[in-house]
Amino acid sequence: MTKLLEEAFQKASVLPASMQDILAREVMDEIVWEMKWDKELEDSSDVLDKMAQEAIHEFELGKTQQKGFGEL
């Protein structure tokens, strides 16, 4: 465990039990979400690689246009 996480848990330990439980649920939900996101990225890496190669190919053929975020 990192020192920062230890510090966070130490500070949380002085909170009332109800607030500790809320914080614990939020931390656990975040961990689950992060693990799910990592799995989604891992499972889609082949698809993302293929899409990137297609985008590069279209760029090389001059089929793309440069635009800013406000122009999408």
C-alpha positions as CSV (number, residue, x, y, z in Angstrom):
1,M,0.0,0.0,0.0
2,T,1.3,3.5,-0.8
3,K,2.0,6.1,1.8
4,L,-0.7,8.3,0.4
5,L,-3.3,5.6,0.6
6,E,-2.3,4.8,4.2
7,E,-2.6,8.5,5.0
8,A,-6.1,8.5,3.4
9,F,-7.2,5.5,5.4
10,Q,-5.7,7.0,8.6
11,K,-7.7,10.2,8.1
12,A,-10.8,8.2,7.3
13,S,-10.5,6.2,10.4
14,V,-11.5,9.2,12.6
15,L,-14.8,9.6,10.7
16,P,-18.0,8.3,12.1
17,A,-18.7,4.7,11.1
18,S,-21.5,5.6,8.8
19,M,-19.2,8.0,6.8
20,Q,-16.5,5.3,6.8
21,D,-19.0,2.9,5.2
22,I,-20.0,5.4,2.6
23,L,-16.4,6.1,1.7
24,A,-15.6,2.3,1.7
25,R,-18.5,1.7,-0.8
26,E,-17.3,4.5,-3.0
27,V,-13.7,3.2,-3.0
28,M,-14.8,-0.3,-3.8
29,D,-17.2,0.9,-6.5
30,E,-14.3,2.8,-8.1
31,I,-12.0,-0.3,-7.9
32,V,-14.6,-2.4,-9.6
33,W,-15.2,0.3,-12.3
34,E,-11.4,0.6,-13.0
35,M,-11.0,-3.2,-13.2
36,K,-14.0,-3.4,-15.6
37,W,-12.6,-0.5,-17.7
38,D,-9.2,-2.2,-17.9
39,K,-10.8,-5.4,-19.0
40,E,-12.9,-3.6,-21.7
41,L,-9.7,-1.9,-23.1
42,E,-7.8,-5.2,-23.0
43,D,-10.7,-7.0,-24.8
44,S,-11.0,-4.3,-27.4
45,S,-7.3,-3.7,-28.2
46,D,-7.5,-5.7,-31.5
47,V,-10.5,-3.7,-32.7
48,L,-8.9,-0.4,-31.6
49,D,-5.7,-1.3,-33.4
50,K,-7.6,-2.2,-36.6
51,M,-9.6,1.1,-36.4
52,A,-6.4,3.1,-35.9
53,Q,-4.8,1.4,-39.0
54,E,-7.8,2.2,-41.1
55,A,-7.7,5.8,-39.9
56,I,-4.0,6.1,-40.8
57,H,-4.7,4.6,-44.2
58,E,-7.5,7.0,-44.9
59,F,-5.3,9.9,-43.8
60,E,-2.5,8.8,-46.1
61,L,-5.0,8.6,-49.0
62,G,-6.1,12.2,-48.2
63,K,-9.6,11.2,-47.2
64,T,-9.6,13.0,-43.9
65,Q,-10.1,16.6,-42.9
66,Q,-8.4,18.4,-40.0
67,K,-11.0,19.8,-37.6
68,G,-11.1,21.2,-34.0
69,F,-13.3,19.8,-31.3
70,G,-15.8,22.6,-31.8
71,E,-16.2,21.5,-35.5
72,L,-17.1,17.9,-35.0
